[in-house]
Amino acid sequence: MVDNIKLTLLNNPMARIGYSKEQQAAKRQDVLDAAMHVFETGGGLEAVSFRSVAAHLGCSYSAPYRYFSGKDELIVAMRARAYRWMETVLRESINPADDAPTQLTAVAQAYIQAGLARPTLYALMYFELEGSDLGERSVELKAAKRDALGVCAGVIAAGQARGQLPNQTDALTAAHVFWIGAHGLVSLQVGGQLVMGRTLQQLTPILIHWLGAGLAQSDRLDDDPPQSMSPPRADSKTEKGA
């Protein structure tokens, strides 16, 4: 009997006597929380190790291996967490009482401001592991990316449905273009490249205006939109005047 239990634990590190799936998931989140804390306070990814994570949790250094096979898998989960952070930031920027153009401006501004306020966490979203396809295969990471982009796509789709935004460009394509523009501006500012006579403060409203005007271009693609392309949730922010 004892040998069978040992074999089960070896073959399935997450299998722990007395732990339900919900408890296992919660403990995995605890490990991830600790890794994010070490990442943001201890010096980035170089500071993240199973020993440093275990030290923060107050457990044995081998305990995190019960929930992550190695540091690469942990980093992929951390990237997903970073995208979830951005999704939350974008959703919280939306006031349901505003029209779609105003909401779209708020989303773009929130993305740029978040990237500049927490550049290390922002950079984690785009970190790629060398010689590994774990990120490409991660369902967790793909879902987090989709939902973050889906905030912008949802605002555009809802605005088009209400006639508040042009519909010559499909919402998913437009959201990608907004993403490209905002990411470029954040990257240039963080990299200290905006030194040619124009500042972030000057360029941000112009970029948002041009991106919004671009919706009137006839650039529709026929791909099916992601499931996350939904209108903003009503609880994203308290309505004005409520």
N, C-alpha and C positions, 0 to 999 in steps of 0.2 A: 504493500500500500504506500509506504513512504517513498520507495523508488519511483512509483507511478507519479506521485506528486512532484518529485524533483524533476522528472522528465517533462511534465506539463509546464513547469516554470521555466525550464530551459528552452523549450520550444515556443513558448509564448510568454515573453517577459512581462507583458501587461497583466497576465493572469495572477491574481493575488487572492488568496483565500479570504472570504468575507467582504471583498470589494465588488460592488455592483458596477455595471457599465457607467452609470452616472457618477459614481465615486471615482472611478478610474479617469473619466473625462475631467472631473473637477481637479484631481491631483495633477493631471497633465497641464491644466491651465495654471496651477500653482507654480509648476516648473517654468512654464512660459512667462508668467508674471515676474518670477525671479530673474530670468534671463534678460527680460526687457529692462528691469531695474539696473542690473549690472551693466548692460549696454549703454544706458543713458547717463549713468552716474560714474561708471568705472573706466571709461575710455574707449567705447565703441566695441566692435566685434572682436578685436584682439583681446579684450578683457573677458570675453565670454568663454568660459570653459565649464565642463561639468563640475569641476572642483569649486570654481567661484560661485556657480549657481547653487551647489549643495551647501556651501558655506553660508550663503544668504538664507537658505531655507533651514539651516541647522540640522542637516541630515548627512548620511554617508555620501561620499562622492560618487558612489555607484548607483545611488537611488534614482537619479534622472534617467539612467539607461532603461529603467522599467517602462518609460513612456516615450523615449526618443532613442533611435538606434545609434545615433552619433551626432556630432556637432552640425554636420551638414543638414540633417533633417530638422534639427532645432532652428537653424538659421532660416530655413524655408518657412517654418511656422512663425518665426519672428517677422518675416517679410509680410506674411498674411496679416499679422496683427497690425503692422504699420499701415497697410491698405485699409483695414477696418477703422483705424484712427482717422484716416483721411475721409472715409465714408461718413463717419460721425460728424466731423467738422463741416462737411458740405451739407449734410441734412440739417444740421442745426442753424445753418446760415439762411435757410429758406423760411420766409414768412408766408403762410398760405393765403393771407389777405392780399398780398401783392400780385400784380400781373406778371405774366411770364417773362417779359424783358427785364423787369426789376429783379425777379428771382434769379435769372440767368447771370445778371451782373453780380449779384450777391454771391453766387456759387463760384464764379471766376475769381472774385476778390478774395473769398475765403480760402480758396486753393493756394493762391499766391501768398497770402499772409501766413498761412499755416506752414508752407514750405520754408519761408524766411524765418519764422519764429522758432522752428525746430528742425534745422537743416540736417542734423545727424539722423533723426528719425525719418525725415523725408528721403534722405539718400538710401536708407535701408530698403525702401520700397523698390528701388531699382538695382539693388546689389545682385550680381549674378555669380554663382559658384563656378569656379574654373574646373573644367573636366567633369562636370556632373549635370545630369538632366533631371535631377530631383525637382527643381523648380517647375520645369515644363510638365512633369507628370503629376504634380501636386494638385489634387482636386480642391484642397483647402485654399491654396494660393489663387487658383483660377477663379474660384467663387468670390474671393475677396476683391480681386481686380475688377471682376464683372460688376459687383455691387457698387464699388466706388465710382466707376465710370457710369453706372446706371443712374446715379443721382442726377448728373448733368443731362443724360439722355432722356430721363423721365421728365425733367422740367421742359425740355424742348418738345417732346412728344405731346405733353399735355397742353403746352402753349399753341402748338400747331392745331391740335384738335379743337381748341377754343377760338381759333382764328386770330390769336394774339401774336403769332410768329409765322413768317413765311414757311411754306412747306415744299419749296422746290428742292431742298436738300433734306434727305431723310435724317431722322433724329440720331441714329447711331453714328453716321458719318460726321454730322455736325459736332457731336460730343467728342469724337476723336480729334477733330480740328481744334476745338477748345482746349483739349488736353495737351495737344502738341504746342499750342501757343503759350499756354500758362506754364507748362514745364520748361519751355525754352527761356521764358523770362526769369523764372526762379533760378534756373541753372546759371544764367549769365550773371545775375546779381550775386548769388552765393560765390561764384567763381571770380568775382571782382572784375568782370569784363565790361561792365557798363561805364566806360571811361572816355567815350568818344563824343561827349557833349550832350548826352541825353540821360536823364535819371529814371530810376524805377517809377517814381511818382509821376513823371511826365508820360511815360510810355504805357503804364497800366491802363488808364482810361482809353487811350487810343487803340490799344490792342483789343480791349473788350468791344469797343465800337466796331472795329473792322471785322471781328469775328461774328458779331451779331448781324452786320450788314451782309456778310457772306452767306447767310441762310437763304438769301433771295437768289443765289446762284443755282442753276439747274444741274445738280450733282447727286442725284439719287442713285443709290445702289440697291440691288435686289435681295441682298442677304436677309435672312430672317433676323429680326431684332432679338437681343437677349431677353430672357424672362424678367430681368430686373428693370427693364425699361417701363417703369410705372410712374404715375404722377406722385409728387411729394406726399408723404404721409401727413395727415391733418395735424398730428401732434408734433411736427418738426419744430414749430415755434408758436407761441401764443399769438393769436390774431390781434392785429392792431385794434385798439378800442374795446377789446374784450374786458 
